[in-house]
């Protein structure tokens, strides 16, 4: 077969036939998705044989770069269908931003094995659409007025609109996830779809337990950890596993990434519990002590009820059962009991243990350490977050 010489980003190479990249207009090796381009700090050099005269580079994207891609996709692909009254609230809640952690984690896991991340952007947006559906309905159930500093959907429109637009978001999420027409994904989509369905149903299970816990004062630590695993962790873990599955990663790697996400998700929720009481008001984006005022069954409250004795426990139970109280006085009194029985230190210790277990799973993933660097960085930032 005749070979022609091509130039790309300053490198010359011989190739039997030019093949355009699925995106970005680059040339690709016929058997891999390695790319020749001017190296950046996210590019890993790869030794190759017989395919050109310059080094091969595998593109690793940063968390911020992936976040930008997710936001750009959402902004440029709004749900435009009629009737407008159904879809405008959907576009509205998606436009309010957020950390975009779940879609980015999916892309990060995929990027450990392949760098043509545009291939699964639709799948990543599907999980973000689902996540925002849960927020829309959570706001309605909690009767919240604000979401990320803006009116919630049921306040900006009405409750019926929030219910119906939320229902549509759920369907759109599944539709978008299943809509991939890329031939390379067809062989792995069945496994990824099962992970997506299992994770999204688990969130509903967790929400139901959370609602039931509001009426109980005997919630155990084990029950609470299972509730937050279902409500928070499983979707994070599922996002990572789906990314690996869509990249056709080994099953063991997919399971290890799931375990990593599950432990990180648990640590994330326990951090939220701490920040609600001990956060810095200058950086924490909501009023401190809300969980105490609402008698929310958090890890802190459950451990305090377990450890407090005598008058301290009696006082804590009185605050929980009381209906007429000054919110600031209640926050101060309950926090004093937390301090007395070392609740913050106990929770921090649990977070550190979960973090260590998460990192152990990540370390066992069978890819080069350079390809795990972005996930390590993400985990470390999560551990140190202040809001």
C-alpha positions as CSV (number, residue, x, y, z in Angstrom):
1,X,0.0,0.0,0.0
2,X,1.5,3.4,-0.9
3,X,2.4,5.7,1.9
4,X,1.9,9.4,1.8
5,X,3.7,11.9,4.0
6,X,1.5,14.1,6.2
7,X,2.2,17.0,8.5
8,X,0.3,17.6,11.7
9,X,1.1,20.1,14.5
10,X,4.8,20.2,13.4
11,X,5.3,16.5,13.0
12,X,5.7,14.6,9.7
13,X,4.6,11.0,9.4
14,X,3.8,8.4,6.8
15,X,0.4,6.8,6.9
16,X,-1.3,4.4,4.4
17,X,-4.5,6.4,4.5
18,X,-5.5,9.5,6.4
19,X,-8.3,9.0,9.0
20,X,-9.9,12.0,10.5
21,X,-10.3,12.0,14.3
22,X,-13.8,11.6,15.6
23,X,-13.3,15.2,16.8
24,X,-10.8,17.9,16.8
25,X,-9.8,17.3,13.2
26,X,-6.7,15.3,14.1
27,X,-5.2,12.2,12.4
28,X,-5.4,9.0,14.4
29,X,-3.5,5.7,14.4
30,X,-5.7,3.0,13.0
31,X,-5.6,0.8,16.1
32,X,-5.3,3.3,18.9
33,X,-6.6,6.7,19.8
34,X,-3.1,8.2,20.4
35,X,-2.5,11.6,18.9
36,X,0.4,13.6,17.5
37,X,0.2,17.1,18.7
38,X,2.2,19.8,20.4
39,X,2.6,18.5,24.0
40,X,0.9,20.2,26.9
41,X,1.2,19.6,30.6
42,X,-1.7,17.1,30.3
43,X,0.0,15.1,27.5
44,X,1.7,11.8,28.1
45,X,4.5,10.8,25.6
46,X,4.0,7.2,24.3
47,X,6.6,5.2,22.5
48,X,5.3,3.9,19.1
49,X,6.8,1.9,16.3
50,X,6.5,2.5,12.5
51,X,3.9,5.3,12.7
52,X,5.7,8.5,12.0
53,X,8.7,10.5,13.0
54,X,7.6,12.3,16.2
55,X,6.5,11.2,19.7
56,X,3.0,10.0,20.2
57,X,1.0,11.8,22.9
58,X,-2.0,10.6,24.9
59,X,-4.1,13.6,26.0
60,X,-5.0,13.7,29.7
61,X,-7.6,16.4,30.5
62,X,-7.7,18.3,33.8
63,X,-10.8,18.5,36.0
64,X,-11.4,22.1,34.9
65,X,-11.0,21.3,31.2
66,X,-13.6,18.5,31.5
67,X,-15.9,20.8,33.5
68,X,-15.6,23.4,30.7
69,X,-16.5,20.7,28.1
70,X,-19.6,19.7,30.1
71,X,-20.7,23.3,30.5
72,X,-20.1,24.1,26.8
73,X,-22.2,21.0,25.8
74,X,-25.1,22.0,28.1
75,X,-25.0,25.6,26.9
76,X,-24.9,24.7,23.2
77,X,-27.4,21.8,23.3
78,X,-30.4,23.0,25.3
79,X,-33.6,21.0,25.4
80,X,-35.6,23.0,22.8
81,X,-38.8,21.0,22.3
82,X,-42.3,22.4,22.7
83,X,-44.2,23.0,24.8
84,X,-42.0,25.7,26.2
85,X,-43.6,25.5,29.6
86,X,-42.3,22.0,30.1
87,X,-38.7,22.4,28.8
88,X,-37.9,25.9,30.0
89,X,-37.7,24.9,33.6
90,X,-35.4,22.0,32.6
91,X,-32.9,24.3,30.8
92,X,-33.2,26.7,33.7
93,X,-32.1,24.3,36.4
94,X,-29.3,23.0,34.2
95,X,-28.1,26.5,33.6
96,X,-27.7,27.2,37.4
97,X,-24.3,25.5,37.3
98,X,-22.8,23.5,40.1
99,X,-19.6,21.5,40.3
100,X,-20.6,19.0,37.5
101,X,-18.8,16.3,39.5
102,X,-20.7,13.3,38.2
103,X,-20.3,13.9,34.5
104,X,-16.7,14.9,35.0
105,X,-15.9,11.8,36.9
106,X,-17.4,9.7,34.1
107,X,-15.1,11.5,31.6
108,X,-12.1,11.2,33.9
109,X,-12.6,7.4,34.2
110,X,-13.0,7.1,30.4
111,X,-9.9,9.3,29.9
112,X,-7.8,6.8,31.8
113,X,-8.2,4.4,28.9
114,X,-9.1,6.6,25.9
115,X,-8.8,10.3,25.1
116,X,-11.6,10.7,22.6
117,X,-13.8,11.9,25.4
118,X,-16.3,13.6,23.0
119,X,-17.5,10.1,22.2
120,X,-19.2,9.9,25.6
121,X,-20.2,13.5,26.3
122,X,-23.8,12.6,25.7
123,X,-23.7,9.9,28.3
124,X,-22.0,12.3,30.8
125,X,-24.7,14.9,30.2
126,X,-27.3,12.2,30.8
127,X,-26.1,11.6,34.3
128,X,-25.9,15.4,35.0
129,X,-29.5,15.7,33.7
130,X,-30.6,12.9,36.1
131,X,-28.8,14.5,39.0
132,X,-30.5,17.8,38.4
133,X,-33.8,16.0,38.2
134,X,-33.2,14.8,41.7
135,X,-32.4,18.3,42.8
136,X,-35.6,19.7,41.3
137,X,-37.8,17.2,43.1
138,X,-35.7,17.5,46.3
139,X,-36.3,21.2,46.4
140,X,-40.0,20.6,46.0
141,X,-40.1,18.0,48.8
142,X,-38.0,20.1,51.1
143,X,-40.0,23.3,50.2
144,X,-36.7,25.1,49.4
145,X,-36.9,28.6,48.0
146,X,-33.4,28.8,46.6
147,X,-31.0,26.6,44.6
148,X,-27.5,28.0,44.1
149,X,-28.7,31.5,44.9
150,X,-31.6,31.4,42.5
151,X,-35.3,30.6,42.8
152,X,-36.1,26.9,42.8
153,X,-38.3,25.7,39.9
154,X,-41.5,25.3,42.0
155,X,-41.0,28.9,43.3
156,X,-40.2,30.4,39.9
157,X,-43.1,28.5,38.2
158,X,-45.3,26.3,40.4
159,X,-45.4,22.9,42.0
160,X,-47.2,21.1,39.2
161,X,-44.6,22.4,36.7
162,X,-41.8,21.2,39.0
163,X,-43.3,17.7,39.1
164,X,-43.9,17.4,35.4
165,X,-40.6,19.0,34.2
166,X,-38.8,16.7,36.7
167,X,-40.6,13.7,35.2
168,X,-39.5,14.8,31.8
169,X,-35.9,15.3,32.9
170,X,-35.8,11.7,34.2
171,X,-37.0,10.4,30.8
172,X,-34.7,12.7,28.9
173,X,-31.7,11.4,30.9
174,X,-32.4,7.8,30.0
175,X,-33.1,8.8,26.4
176,X,-29.9,10.7,26.1
177,X,-27.8,7.9,27.7
178,X,-29.2,5.4,25.3
179,X,-28.9,7.6,22.2
180,X,-25.3,6.8,21.3
181,X,-24.8,5.9,17.7
182,X,-21.1,5.3,17.9
183,X,-20.4,1.8,16.8
184,X,-17.5,1.4,19.2
185,X,-19.9,1.8,22.1
186,X,-22.5,-0.6,21.1
187,X,-20.7,-3.6,22.5
188,X,-20.4,-2.1,26.0
189,X,-23.6,-0.1,26.2
190,X,-25.6,-2.9,27.8
191,X,-23.3,-3.1,30.8
192,X,-23.1,0.7,31.1
193,X,-26.9,1.1,30.9
194,X,-27.4,-1.5,33.7
195,X,-24.9,0.5,35.9
196,X,-26.8,3.7,35.1
197,X,-30.2,2.2,35.9
198,X,-29.0,0.6,39.1
199,X,-27.3,3.8,40.3
200,X,-30.3,6.0,39.6
201,X,-32.8,3.7,41.3
202,X,-30.5,3.5,44.3
203,X,-30.7,7.3,44.7
204,X,-34.5,7.0,45.1
205,X,-34.0,4.2,47.7
206,X,-31.7,6.5,49.6
207,X,-34.1,9.4,49.5
208,X,-36.9,7.3,50.9
209,X,-34.7,6.2,53.8
210,X,-33.8,9.8,54.4
211,X,-37.5,10.8,54.6
212,X,-38.2,7.9,57.0
213,X,-35.3,8.9,59.2
214,X,-36.8,12.3,59.8
215,X,-39.5,10.6,61.9
216,X,-37.1,8.5,64.0
217,X,-34.6,9.3,66.8
218,X,-33.1,5.8,66.9
219,X,-31.3,5.8,63.5
220,X,-28.0,3.8,63.8
221,X,-24.7,4.7,62.3
222,X,-24.9,1.7,60.0
223,X,-28.4,2.8,58.8
224,X,-27.2,6.3,58.1
225,X,-24.1,5.2,56.2
226,X,-26.2,2.9,54.0
227,X,-28.6,5.8,53.4
228,X,-25.9,8.2,52.2
229,X,-24.3,5.4,50.2
230,X,-27.5,5.0,48.3
231,X,-28.4,8.7,48.1
232,X,-25.0,10.2,47.3
233,X,-22.2,7.7,46.8
234,X,-23.7,5.3,44.3
235,X,-24.2,7.9,41.6
236,X,-20.6,9.1,42.0
237,X,-19.4,5.5,41.9
238,X,-21.7,4.7,39.0
239,X,-20.4,7.6,37.0
240,X,-16.8,6.3,37.3
241,X,-17.8,2.8,36.5
242,X,-19.7,3.8,33.5
243,X,-16.8,5.8,32.2
244,X,-14.5,2.8,32.5
245,X,-17.2,0.5,31.0
246,X,-17.6,2.7,27.9
247,X,-13.9,2.7,27.5
248,X,-14.0,-1.1,27.5
249,X,-11.8,-1.2,30.6
250,X,-11.2,-4.6,32.4
251,X,-14.0,-5.5,34.7
252,X,-11.7,-5.4,37.7
253,X,-10.7,-1.9,37.0
254,X,-14.3,-0.8,36.6
255,X,-15.1,-2.4,40.0
256,X,-12.1,-0.7,41.6
257,X,-13.1,2.7,40.3
258,X,-16.7,2.1,41.6
259,X,-15.2,1.3,45.0
260,X,-13.1,4.5,44.8
261,X,-16.2,6.6,44.0
262,X,-18.3,4.9,46.7
263,X,-15.8,5.7,49.5
264,X,-15.2,9.2,48.2
265,X,-18.9,9.8,48.1
266,X,-19.3,8.7,51.7
267,X,-16.4,11.0,52.7
268,X,-18.0,13.8,50.7
269,X,-21.3,13.5,52.6
270,X,-19.6,13.3,56.0
271,X,-17.7,16.5,55.1
272,X,-21.1,18.2,54.4
273,X,-22.3,17.2,57.8
274,X,-19.2,18.8,59.4
275,X,-19.3,21.9,57.3
276,X,-22.9,22.6,58.2
277,X,-21.8,23.0,61.9
278,X,-18.1,23.9,61.7
279,X,-17.7,25.5,58.3
280,X,-16.3,28.9,57.7
281,X,-19.2,31.3,57.1
282,X,-17.1,33.3,54.7
283,X,-16.7,30.4,52.2
284,X,-19.6,28.0,53.1
285,X,-22.4,28.8,50.8
286,X,-25.3,28.4,53.2
287,X,-26.2,29.4,56.7
288,X,-24.5,27.2,59.3
289,X,-26.4,25.0,61.7
290,X,-29.4,24.3,59.4
291,X,-29.1,20.6,60.0
292,X,-29.2,21.2,63.7
293,X,-32.3,23.4,63.5
294,X,-34.1,20.8,61.3
295,X,-33.1,17.8,63.5
296,X,-31.5,16.3,60.4
297,X,-30.2,12.8,61.1
298,X,-26.5,13.4,60.3
299,X,-23.5,11.4,61.3
300,X,-22.7,14.1,63.9
301,X,-26.1,13.9,65.6
302,X,-26.2,10.1,65.5
303,X,-22.7,9.8,67.1
304,X,-23.6,12.4,69.7
305,X,-26.7,10.5,70.7
306,X,-24.6,7.4,71.0
307,X,-21.8,9.0,73.0
308,X,-23.6,11.6,75.2
309,X,-24.5,10.6,78.7
310,X,-26.5,11.9,81.6
311,X,-27.6,15.5,81.4
312,X,-25.9,16.0,78.1
313,X,-28.0,13.3,76.4
314,X,-31.1,14.6,78.2
315,X,-30.5,18.1,76.9
316,X,-29.8,16.9,73.4
317,X,-33.0,14.9,73.3
318,X,-34.9,17.9,74.6
319,X,-33.6,20.1,71.8
320,X,-34.6,17.4,69.3
321,X,-38.1,17.1,70.6
322,X,-38.6,20.9,71.2
323,X,-40.8,22.9,68.9
324,X,-40.5,26.4,70.3
325,X,-36.9,27.5,70.4
326,X,-34.5,30.2,69.3
327,X,-32.5,28.8,66.3
328,X,-29.2,30.4,67.3
329,X,-29.6,29.2,70.9
330,X,-30.3,25.6,69.7
331,X,-27.3,25.6,67.3
332,X,-25.0,26.9,70.1
333,X,-26.2,24.4,72.7
334,X,-26.1,21.3,70.4
335,X,-22.7,22.3,69.0
336,X,-21.4,22.6,72.6
337,X,-22.5,19.0,73.2
338,X,-20.8,17.9,70.0
339,X,-17.6,19.6,71.2
340,X,-17.8,17.9,74.6
341,X,-18.0,14.4,73.1
342,X,-15.4,15.1,70.4
343,X,-17.8,14.6,67.5
344,X,-15.8,16.6,65.0
345,X,-12.6,14.6,65.7
346,X,-14.5,11.3,65.4
347,X,-16.1,12.4,62.1
348,X,-12.7,13.6,60.7
349,X,-11.2,10.2,61.6
350,X,-14.0,8.4,59.7
351,X,-13.5,10.6,56.7
352,X,-9.7,9.9,56.7
353,X,-10.4,6.2,56.9
354,X,-12.8,6.3,53.9
355,X,-10.3,8.4,52.0
356,X,-7.6,5.9,52.6
357,X,-9.8,3.1,51.4
358,X,-10.7,5.1,48.3
359,X,-7.1,5.7,47.5
360,X,-6.2,2.0,48.0
361,X,-8.8,1.1,45.4
362,X,-7.5,3.7,43.0
363,X,-3.9,2.5,43.4
364,X,-5.0,-1.0,42.4
365,X,-6.4,0.1,39.1
366,X,-4.2,-1.4,36.4
367,X,-3.2,1.7,34.4
368,X,-0.1,3.8,34.4
369,X,0.2,6.1,37.5
370,X,0.3,9.2,35.3
371,X,-3.2,8.4,34.1
372,X,-4.5,8.3,37.7
373,X,-3.0,11.7,38.6
374,X,-6.1,13.7,37.9
375,X,-8.3,11.5,40.1
376,X,-5.7,11.6,42.9
377,X,-5.7,15.4,42.6
378,X,-9.5,15.4,42.7
379,X,-9.6,13.3,45.8
380,X,-7.0,15.4,47.6
381,X,-8.9,18.6,46.8
382,X,-12.1,17.0,48.0
383,X,-10.5,16.0,51.3
384,X,-9.4,19.6,51.9
385,X,-12.6,21.4,50.7
386,X,-14.1,24.2,52.8
387,X,-17.5,24.4,51.1
